Amino acid sequence: MPMLVFSAIAIFDHNVVSCFFPSPSHEMHELLTALPIGIGVLCIMLSVAFPTHRPGIGFPLSAN
């Protein structure tokens, strides 16, 4: 999931997109616009469906 989020953030950068797709077609431009949103929604849904049980920073360890 972290790699998916990183790639979604990278797709928002114009320099990264112009490196891989110098002159994208209209359909590819629409895909590159919608893909990061889809990746974000997918990662959020997976995080909600499979929550972590690790303590966060600043929280004490539990007895469990």
PDB file with SEQRES, HELIX, SHEET and CRYST1 records, atoms N, CA, C and O in Angstrom:
SEQRES   1 A   64  MET PRO MET LEU VAL PHE SER ALA ILE ALA ILE PHE ASP          
SEQRES   2 A   64  HIS ASN VAL VAL SER CYS PHE PHE PRO SER PRO SER HIS          
SEQRES   3 A   64  GLU MET HIS GLU LEU LEU THR ALA LEU PRO ILE GLY ILE          
SEQRES   4 A   64  GLY VAL LEU CYS ILE MET LEU SER VAL ALA PHE PRO THR          
SEQRES   5 A   64  HIS ARG PRO GLY ILE GLY PHE PRO LEU SER ALA ASN              
HELIX    1 AA1 PRO A    2  ILE A   11  1                                  10    
HELIX    2 AA2 HIS A   14  PHE A   20  1                                   7    
HELIX    3 AA3 HIS A   26  ALA A   49  1                                  24    
CRYST1    1.000    1.000    1.000  90.00  90.00  90.00 P 1           1          
ATOM      1  N   MET A   1       0.800  -1.192   0.000  1.00  0.00           N  
ATOM      2  CA  MET A   1       0.000   0.000   0.000  1.00  0.00           C  
ATOM      3  C   MET A   1       0.848   1.264   0.000  1.00  0.00           C  
ATOM      4  O   MET A   1       0.494   2.223  -0.686  1.00  0.00           O  
ATOM      5  N   PRO A   2       1.947   1.307   0.734  1.00  0.00           N  
ATOM      6  CA  PRO A   2       2.745   2.537   0.677  1.00  0.00           C  
ATOM      7  C   PRO A   2       3.270   2.837  -0.733  1.00  0.00           C  
ATOM      8  O   PRO A   2       3.380   4.001  -1.121  1.00  0.00           O  
ATOM      9  N   MET A   3       3.588   1.803  -1.486  1.00  0.00           N  
ATOM     10  CA  MET A   3       4.064   2.041  -2.853  1.00  0.00           C  
ATOM     11  C   MET A   3       2.938   2.575  -3.741  1.00  0.00           C  
ATOM     12  O   MET A   3       3.184   3.409  -4.613  1.00  0.00           O  
ATOM     13  N   LEU A   4       1.715   2.106  -3.530  1.00  0.00           N  
ATOM     14  CA  LEU A   4       0.577   2.628  -4.282  1.00  0.00           C  
ATOM     15  C   LEU A   4       0.343   4.099  -3.965  1.00  0.00           C  
ATOM     16  O   LEU A   4       0.088   4.900  -4.864  1.00  0.00           O  
ATOM     17  N   VAL A   5       0.430   4.453  -2.684  1.00  0.00           N  
ATOM     18  CA  VAL A   5       0.239   5.850  -2.293  1.00  0.00           C  
ATOM     19  C   VAL A   5       1.355   6.714  -2.866  1.00  0.00           C  
ATOM     20  O   VAL A   5       1.095   7.814  -3.354  1.00  0.00           O  
ATOM     21  N   PHE A   6       2.593   6.231  -2.814  1.00  0.00           N  
ATOM     22  CA  PHE A   6       3.707   6.982  -3.380  1.00  0.00           C  
ATOM     23  C   PHE A   6       3.523   7.192  -4.879  1.00  0.00           C  
ATOM     24  O   PHE A   6       3.769   8.288  -5.385  1.00  0.00           O  
ATOM     25  N   SER A   7       3.095   6.157  -5.591  1.00  0.00           N  
ATOM     26  CA  SER A   7       2.892   6.311  -7.036  1.00  0.00           C  
ATOM     27  C   SER A   7       1.734   7.251  -7.332  1.00  0.00           C  
ATOM     28  O   SER A   7       1.777   7.983  -8.321  1.00  0.00           O  
ATOM     29  N   ALA A   8       0.706   7.249  -6.500  1.00  0.00           N  
ATOM     30  CA  ALA A   8      -0.414   8.171  -6.706  1.00  0.00           C  
ATOM     31  C   ALA A   8       0.036   9.615  -6.509  1.00  0.00           C  
ATOM     32  O   ALA A   8      -0.376  10.504  -7.255  1.00  0.00           O  
ATOM     33  N   ILE A   9       0.873   9.846  -5.515  1.00  0.00           N  
ATOM     34  CA  ILE A   9       1.394  11.200  -5.298  1.00  0.00           C  
ATOM     35  C   ILE A   9       2.319  11.599  -6.432  1.00  0.00           C  
ATOM     36  O   ILE A   9       2.307  12.753  -6.861  1.00  0.00           O  
ATOM     37  N   ALA A  10       3.119  10.664  -6.925  1.00  0.00           N  
ATOM     38  CA  ALA A  10       4.034  10.967  -8.025  1.00  0.00           C  
ATOM     39  C   ALA A  10       3.285  11.285  -9.313  1.00  0.00           C  
ATOM     40  O   ALA A  10       3.749  12.096 -10.114  1.00  0.00           O  
ATOM     41  N   ILE A  11       2.126  10.653  -9.521  1.00  0.00           N  
ATOM     42  CA  ILE A  11       1.357  10.912 -10.734  1.00  0.00           C  
ATOM     43  C   ILE A  11       0.828  12.345 -10.757  1.00  0.00           C  
ATOM     44  O   ILE A  11       0.592  12.895 -11.833  1.00  0.00           O  
ATOM     45  N   PHE A  12       0.637  12.962  -9.576  1.00  0.00           N  
ATOM     46  CA  PHE A  12       0.174  14.344  -9.524  1.00  0.00           C  
ATOM     47  C   PHE A  12       1.243  15.339  -9.973  1.00  0.00           C  
ATOM     48  O   PHE A  12       0.912  16.469 -10.330  1.00  0.00           O  
ATOM     49  N   ASP A  13       2.519  14.942  -9.962  1.00  0.00           N  
ATOM     50  CA  ASP A  13       3.596  15.847 -10.341  1.00  0.00           C  
ATOM     51  C   ASP A  13       3.729  15.915 -11.861  1.00  0.00           C  
ATOM     52  O   ASP A  13       3.808  14.887 -12.535  1.00  0.00           O  
ATOM     53  N   HIS A  14       3.753  17.138 -12.391  1.00  0.00           N  
ATOM     54  CA  HIS A  14       3.819  17.325 -13.840  1.00  0.00           C  
ATOM     55  C   HIS A  14       5.141  16.816 -14.419  1.00  0.00           C  
ATOM     56  O   HIS A  14       5.158  16.270 -15.522  1.00  0.00           O  
ATOM     57  N   ASN A  15       6.243  16.986 -13.696  1.00  0.00           N  
ATOM     58  CA  ASN A  15       7.544  16.552 -14.209  1.00  0.00           C  
ATOM     59  C   ASN A  15       7.621  15.033 -14.343  1.00  0.00           C  
ATOM     60  O   ASN A  15       8.207  14.532 -15.303  1.00  0.00           O  
ATOM     61  N   VAL A  16       7.047  14.299 -13.409  1.00  0.00           N  
ATOM     62  CA  VAL A  16       7.052  12.834 -13.480  1.00  0.00           C  
ATOM     63  C   VAL A  16       6.199  12.369 -14.650  1.00  0.00           C  
ATOM     64  O   VAL A  16       6.602  11.479 -15.399  1.00  0.00           O  
ATOM     65  N   VAL A  17       5.028  12.963 -14.811  1.00  0.00           N  
ATOM     66  CA  VAL A  17       4.132  12.577 -15.898  1.00  0.00           C  
ATOM     67  C   VAL A  17       4.765  12.889 -17.246  1.00  0.00           C  
ATOM     68  O   VAL A  17       4.679  12.081 -18.170  1.00  0.00           O  
ATOM     69  N   SER A  18       5.401  14.055 -17.372  1.00  0.00           N  
ATOM     70  CA  SER A  18       6.012  14.407 -18.658  1.00  0.00           C  
ATOM     71  C   SER A  18       7.225  13.532 -18.963  1.00  0.00           C  
ATOM     72  O   SER A  18       7.592  13.386 -20.129  1.00  0.00           O  
ATOM     73  N   CYS A  19       7.852  12.950 -17.950  1.00  0.00           N  
ATOM     74  CA  CYS A  19       8.974  12.041 -18.184  1.00  0.00           C  
ATOM     75  C   CYS A  19       8.482  10.725 -18.787  1.00  0.00           C  
ATOM     76  O   CYS A  19       9.078  10.216 -19.736  1.00  0.00           O  
ATOM     77  N   PHE A  20       7.407  10.179 -18.244  1.00  0.00           N  
ATOM     78  CA  PHE A  20       6.898   8.897 -18.727  1.00  0.00           C  
ATOM     79  C   PHE A  20       5.969   9.042 -19.926  1.00  0.00           C  
ATOM     80  O   PHE A  20       5.943   8.176 -20.801  1.00  0.00           O  
ATOM     81  N   PHE A  21       5.214  10.123 -19.969  1.00  0.00           N  
ATOM     82  CA  PHE A  21       4.263  10.364 -21.054  1.00  0.00           C  
ATOM     83  C   PHE A  21       4.485  11.770 -21.608  1.00  0.00           C  
ATOM     84  O   PHE A  21       3.807  12.707 -21.184  1.00  0.00           O  
ATOM     85  N   PRO A  22       5.427  11.939 -22.553  1.00  0.00           N  
ATOM     86  CA  PRO A  22       5.745  13.279 -23.052  1.00  0.00           C  
ATOM     87  C   PRO A  22       4.551  13.988 -23.688  1.00  0.00           C  
ATOM     88  O   PRO A  22       4.374  15.189 -23.485  1.00  0.00           O  
ATOM     89  N   SER A  23       3.744  13.278 -24.440  1.00  0.00           N  
ATOM     90  CA  SER A  23       2.557  13.895 -25.044  1.00  0.00           C  
ATOM     91  C   SER A  23       1.390  12.908 -24.931  1.00  0.00           C  
ATOM     92  O   SER A  23       1.071  12.206 -25.890  1.00  0.00           O  
ATOM     93  N   PRO A  24       0.750  12.858 -23.743  1.00  0.00           N  
ATOM     94  CA  PRO A  24      -0.335  11.886 -23.555  1.00  0.00           C  
ATOM     95  C   PRO A  24      -1.572  12.259 -24.366  1.00  0.00           C  
ATOM     96  O   PRO A  24      -1.859  13.436 -24.586  1.00  0.00           O  
ATOM     97  N   SER A  25      -2.278  11.258 -24.793  1.00  0.00           N  
ATOM     98  CA  SER A  25      -3.529  11.486 -25.506  1.00  0.00           C  
ATOM     99  C   SER A  25      -4.591  11.980 -24.520  1.00  0.00           C  
ATOM    100  O   SER A  25      -4.363  12.011 -23.311  1.00  0.00           O  
ATOM    101  N   HIS A  26      -5.735  12.358 -25.047  1.00  0.00           N  
ATOM    102  CA  HIS A  26      -6.804  12.869 -24.195  1.00  0.00           C  
ATOM    103  C   HIS A  26      -7.281  11.784 -23.223  1.00  0.00           C  
ATOM    104  O   HIS A  26      -7.539  12.069 -22.053  1.00  0.00           O  
ATOM    105  N   GLU A  27      -7.397  10.552 -23.702  1.00  0.00           N  
ATOM    106  CA  GLU A  27      -7.831   9.456 -22.838  1.00  0.00           C  
ATOM    107  C   GLU A  27      -6.808   9.167 -21.745  1.00  0.00           C  
ATOM    108  O   GLU A  27      -7.176   8.918 -20.598  1.00  0.00           O  
ATOM    109  N   MET A  28      -5.517   9.200 -22.101  1.00  0.00           N  
ATOM    110  CA  MET A  28      -4.467   8.960 -21.110  1.00  0.00           C  
ATOM    111  C   MET A  28      -4.442  10.082 -20.078  1.00  0.00           C  
ATOM    112  O   MET A  28      -4.199   9.831 -18.898  1.00  0.00           O  
ATOM    113  N   HIS A  29      -4.688  11.306 -20.506  1.00  0.00           N  
ATOM    114  CA  HIS A  29      -4.725  12.436 -19.578  1.00  0.00           C  
ATOM    115  C   HIS A  29      -5.879  12.267 -18.574  1.00  0.00           C  
ATOM    116  O   HIS A  29      -5.723  12.557 -17.388  1.00  0.00           O  
ATOM    117  N   GLU A  30      -7.026  11.800 -19.056  1.00  0.00           N  
ATOM    118  CA  GLU A  30      -8.158  11.546 -18.156  1.00  0.00           C  
ATOM    119  C   GLU A  30      -7.825  10.422 -17.178  1.00  0.00           C  
ATOM    120  O   GLU A  30      -8.174  10.502 -16.000  1.00  0.00           O  
ATOM    121  N   LEU A  31      -7.156   9.381 -17.655  1.00  0.00           N  
ATOM    122  CA  LEU A  31      -6.761   8.273 -16.791  1.00  0.00           C  
ATOM    123  C   LEU A  31      -5.762   8.737 -15.728  1.00  0.00           C  
ATOM    124  O   LEU A  31      -5.876   8.363 -14.561  1.00  0.00           O  
ATOM    125  N   LEU A  32      -4.789   9.548 -16.131  1.00  0.00           N  
ATOM    126  CA  LEU A  32      -3.794  10.037 -15.183  1.00  0.00           C  
ATOM    127  C   LEU A  32      -4.407  10.989 -14.164  1.00  0.00           C  
ATOM    128  O   LEU A  32      -3.854  11.175 -13.080  1.00  0.00           O  
ATOM    129  N   THR A  33      -5.531  11.587 -14.498  1.00  0.00           N  
ATOM    130  CA  THR A  33      -6.227  12.452 -13.552  1.00  0.00           C  
ATOM    131  C   THR A  33      -7.052  11.634 -12.564  1.00  0.00           C  
ATOM    132  O   THR A  33      -7.110  11.972 -11.382  1.00  0.00           O  
ATOM    133  N   ALA A  34      -7.686  10.573 -13.030  1.00  0.00           N  
ATOM    134  CA  ALA A  34      -8.575   9.779 -12.179  1.00  0.00           C  
ATOM    135  C   ALA A  34      -7.842   8.692 -11.391  1.00  0.00           C  
ATOM    136  O   ALA A  34      -8.325   8.274 -10.339  1.00  0.00           O  
ATOM    137  N   LEU A  35      -6.707   8.231 -11.866  1.00  0.00           N  
ATOM    138  CA  LEU A  35      -6.007   7.118 -11.226  1.00  0.00           C  
ATOM    139  C   LEU A  35      -5.575   7.418  -9.783  1.00  0.00           C  
ATOM    140  O   LEU A  35      -5.780   6.567  -8.917  1.00  0.00           O  
ATOM    141  N   PRO A  36      -4.991   8.574  -9.485  1.00  0.00           N  
ATOM    142  CA  PRO A  36      -4.606   8.826  -8.085  1.00  0.00           C  
ATOM    143  C   PRO A  36      -5.792   8.836  -7.124  1.00  0.00           C  
ATOM    144  O   PRO A  36      -5.665   8.406  -5.978  1.00  0.00           O  
ATOM    145  N   ILE A  37      -6.931   9.319  -7.582  1.00  0.00           N  
ATOM    146  CA  ILE A  37      -8.113   9.329  -6.729  1.00  0.00           C  
ATOM    147  C   ILE A  37      -8.565   7.897  -6.464  1.00  0.00           C  
ATOM    148  O   ILE A  37      -8.928   7.561  -5.336  1.00  0.00           O  
ATOM    149  N   GLY A  38      -8.548   7.062  -7.482  1.00  0.00           N  
ATOM    150  CA  GLY A  38      -8.922   5.658  -7.314  1.00  0.00           C  
ATOM    151  C   GLY A  38      -7.970   4.924  -6.392  1.00  0.00           C  
ATOM    152  O   GLY A  38      -8.404   4.119  -5.567  1.00  0.00           O  
ATOM    153  N   ILE A  39      -6.681   5.188  -6.518  1.00  0.00           N  
ATOM    154  CA  ILE A  39      -5.701   4.546  -5.644  1.00  0.00           C  
ATOM    155  C   ILE A  39      -5.916   4.991  -4.209  1.00  0.00           C  
ATOM    156  O   ILE A  39      -5.831   4.176  -3.290  1.00  0.00           O  
ATOM    157  N   GLY A  40      -6.192   6.270  -4.004  1.00  0.00           N  
ATOM    158  CA  GLY A  40      -6.445   6.774  -2.656  1.00  0.00           C  
ATOM    159  C   GLY A  40      -7.667   6.131  -2.031  1.00  0.00           C  
ATOM    160  O   GLY A  40      -7.635   5.740  -0.864  1.00  0.00           O  
ATOM    161  N   VAL A  41      -8.737   6.019  -2.791  1.00  0.00           N  
ATOM    162  CA  VAL A  41      -9.957   5.393  -2.277  1.00  0.00           C  
ATOM    163  C   VAL A  41      -9.702   3.926  -1.950  1.00  0.00           C  
ATOM    164  O   VAL A  41     -10.158   3.439  -0.915  1.00  0.00           O  
ATOM    165  N   LEU A  42      -8.984   3.217  -2.809  1.00  0.00           N  
ATOM    166  CA  LEU A  42      -8.673   1.809  -2.564  1.00  0.00           C  
ATOM    167  C   LEU A  42      -7.853   1.637  -1.287  1.00  0.00           C  
ATOM    168  O   LEU A  42      -8.151   0.756  -0.481  1.00  0.00           O  
ATOM    169  N   CYS A  43      -6.840   2.455  -1.094  1.00  0.00           N  
ATOM    170  CA  CYS A  43      -5.988   2.335   0.092  1.00  0.00           C  
ATOM    171  C   CYS A  43      -6.756   2.685   1.362  1.00  0.00           C  
ATOM    172  O   CYS A  43      -6.550   2.061   2.403  1.00  0.00           O  
ATOM    173  N   ILE A  44      -7.641   3.682   1.283  1.00  0.00           N  
ATOM    174  CA  ILE A  44      -8.450   4.025   2.453  1.00  0.00           C  
ATOM    175  C   ILE A  44      -9.391   2.875   2.793  1.00  0.00           C  
ATOM    176  O   ILE A  44      -9.562   2.539   3.965  1.00  0.00           O  
ATOM    177  N   MET A  45     -10.000   2.273   1.777  1.00  0.00           N  
ATOM    178  CA  MET A  45     -10.915   1.154   2.025  1.00  0.00           C  
ATOM    179  C   MET A  45     -10.182  -0.033   2.638  1.00  0.00           C  
ATOM    180  O   MET A  45     -10.707  -0.691   3.536  1.00  0.00           O  
ATOM    181  N   LEU A  46      -8.966  -0.311   2.158  1.00  0.00           N  
ATOM    182  CA  LEU A  46      -8.187  -1.409   2.740  1.00  0.00           C  
ATOM    183  C   LEU A  46      -7.772  -1.108   4.174  1.00  0.00           C  
ATOM    184  O   LEU A  46      -7.748  -2.005   5.017  1.00  0.00           O  
ATOM    185  N   SER A  47      -7.445   0.150   4.455  1.00  0.00           N  
ATOM    186  CA  SER A  47      -7.069   0.518   5.821  1.00  0.00           C  
ATOM    187  C   SER A  47      -8.247   0.411   6.770  1.00  0.00           C  
ATOM    188  O   SER A  47      -8.074   0.037   7.930  1.00  0.00           O  
ATOM    189  N   VAL A  48      -9.433   0.731   6.300  1.00  0.00           N  
ATOM    190  CA  VAL A  48     -10.626   0.614   7.146  1.00  0.00           C  
ATOM    191  C   VAL A  48     -11.008  -0.852   7.328  1.00  0.00           C  
ATOM    192  O   VAL A  48     -11.417  -1.252   8.418  1.00  0.00           O  
ATOM    193  N   ALA A  49     -10.880  -1.646   6.285  1.00  0.00           N  
ATOM    194  CA  ALA A  49     -11.264  -3.058   6.364  1.00  0.00           C  
ATOM    195  C   ALA A  49     -10.281  -3.874   7.210  1.00  0.00           C  
ATOM    196  O   ALA A  49     -10.685  -4.808   7.903  1.00  0.00           O  
ATOM    197  N   PHE A  50      -9.019  -3.528   7.156  1.00  0.00           N  
ATOM    198  CA  PHE A  50      -7.991  -4.267   7.899  1.00  0.00           C  
ATOM    199  C   PHE A  50      -7.196  -3.307   8.780  1.00  0.00           C  
ATOM    200  O   PHE A  50      -6.064  -2.960   8.444  1.00  0.00           O  
ATOM    201  N   PRO A  51      -7.773  -2.875   9.903  1.00  0.00           N  
ATOM    202  CA  PRO A  51      -7.060  -1.901  10.754  1.00  0.00           C  
ATOM    203  C   PRO A  51      -5.863  -2.542  11.446  1.00  0.00           C  
ATOM    204  O   PRO A  51      -5.830  -3.751  11.674  1.00  0.00           O  
ATOM    205  N   THR A  52      -4.900  -1.721  11.768  1.00  0.00           N  
ATOM    206  CA  THR A  52      -3.722  -2.202  12.472  1.00  0.00           C  
ATOM    207  C   THR A  52      -3.975  -2.173  13.971  1.00  0.00           C  
ATOM    208  O   THR A  52      -4.755  -1.353  14.456  1.00  0.00           O  
ATOM    209  N   HIS A  53      -3.327  -3.054  14.697  1.00  0.00           N  
ATOM    210  CA  HIS A  53      -3.476  -3.111  16.147  1.00  0.00           C  
ATOM    211  C   HIS A  53      -2.206  -2.644  16.840  1.00  0.00           C  
ATOM    212  O   HIS A  53      -2.033  -2.864  18.039  1.00  0.00           O  
ATOM    213  N   ARG A  54      -1.326  -2.005  16.098  1.00  0.00           N  
ATOM    214  CA  ARG A  54      -0.087  -1.500  16.686  1.00  0.00           C  
ATOM    215  C   ARG A  54      -0.364  -0.172  17.383  1.00  0.00           C  
ATOM    216  O   ARG A  54      -1.194   0.613  16.923  1.00  0.00           O  
ATOM    217  N   PRO A  55       0.331   0.081  18.494  1.00  0.00           N  
ATOM    218  CA  PRO A  55       0.142   1.383  19.150  1.00  0.00           C  
ATOM    219  C   PRO A  55       0.820   2.480  18.330  1.00  0.00           C  
ATOM    220  O   PRO A  55       1.839   2.249  17.679  1.00  0.00           O  
ATOM    221  N   GLY A  56       0.249   3.650  18.376  1.00  0.00           N  
ATOM    222  CA  GLY A  56       0.822   4.772  17.654  1.00  0.00           C  
ATOM    223  C   GLY A  56       1.954   5.410  18.441  1.00  0.00           C  
ATOM    224  O   GLY A  56       2.255   4.988  19.557  1.00  0.00           O  
ATOM    225  N   ILE A  57       2.567   6.401  17.875  1.00  0.00           N  
ATOM    226  CA  ILE A  57       3.656   7.113  18.546  1.00  0.00           C  
ATOM    227  C   ILE A  57       3.063   7.887  19.726  1.00  0.00           C  
ATOM    228  O   ILE A  57       2.080   8.611  19.570  1.00  0.00           O  
ATOM    229  N   GLY A  58       3.664   7.729  20.896  1.00  0.00           N  
ATOM    230  CA  GLY A  58       3.216   8.425  22.087  1.00  0.00           C  
ATOM    231  C   GLY A  58       2.196   7.657  22.902  1.00  0.00           C  
ATOM    232  O   GLY A  58       1.807   8.122  23.974  1.00  0.00           O  
ATOM    233  N   PHE A  59       1.752   6.512  22.444  1.00  0.00           N  
ATOM    234  CA  PHE A  59       0.792   5.708  23.186  1.00  0.00           C  
ATOM    235  C   PHE A  59       1.533   4.564  23.874  1.00  0.00           C  
ATOM    236  O   PHE A  59       2.397   3.941  23.256  1.00  0.00           O  
ATOM    237  N   PRO A  60       1.219   4.272  25.127  1.00  0.00           N  
ATOM    238  CA  PRO A  60       1.916   3.180  25.827  1.00  0.00           C  
ATOM    239  C   PRO A  60       1.503   1.824  25.278  1.00  0.00           C  
ATOM    240  O   PRO A  60       0.426   1.674  24.702  1.00  0.00           O  
ATOM    241  N   LEU A  61       2.372   0.842  25.465  1.00  0.00           N  
ATOM    242  CA  LEU A  61       2.058  -0.517  25.056  1.00  0.00           C  
ATOM    243  C   LEU A  61       0.973  -1.081  25.971  1.00  0.00           C  
ATOM    244  O   LEU A  61       1.007  -0.882  27.185  1.00  0.00           O  
ATOM    245  N   SER A  62       0.025  -1.777  25.384  1.00  0.00           N  
ATOM    246  CA  SER A  62      -1.058  -2.367  26.177  1.00  0.00           C  
ATOM    247  C   SER A  62      -0.626  -3.748  26.679  1.00  0.00           C  
ATOM    248  O   SER A  62       0.387  -4.296  26.244  1.00  0.00           O  
ATOM    249  N   ALA A  63      -1.409  -4.288  27.595  1.00  0.00           N  
ATOM    250  CA  ALA A  63      -1.092  -5.604  28.167  1.00  0.00           C  
ATOM    251  C   ALA A  63      -1.445  -6.730  27.215  1.00  0.00           C  
ATOM    252  O   ALA A  63      -1.037  -7.869  27.445  1.00  0.00           O  
ATOM    253  N   ASN A  64      -2.188  -6.452  26.156  1.00  0.00           N  
ATOM    254  CA  ASN A  64      -2.623  -7.507  25.218  1.00  0.00           C  
ATOM    255  C   ASN A  64      -1.473  -7.930  24.386  1.00  0.00           C  
ATOM    256  O   ASN A  64      -1.618  -8.806  23.533  1.00  0.00           O  
TER     257      ASN A  64                                                      
END                                                                             
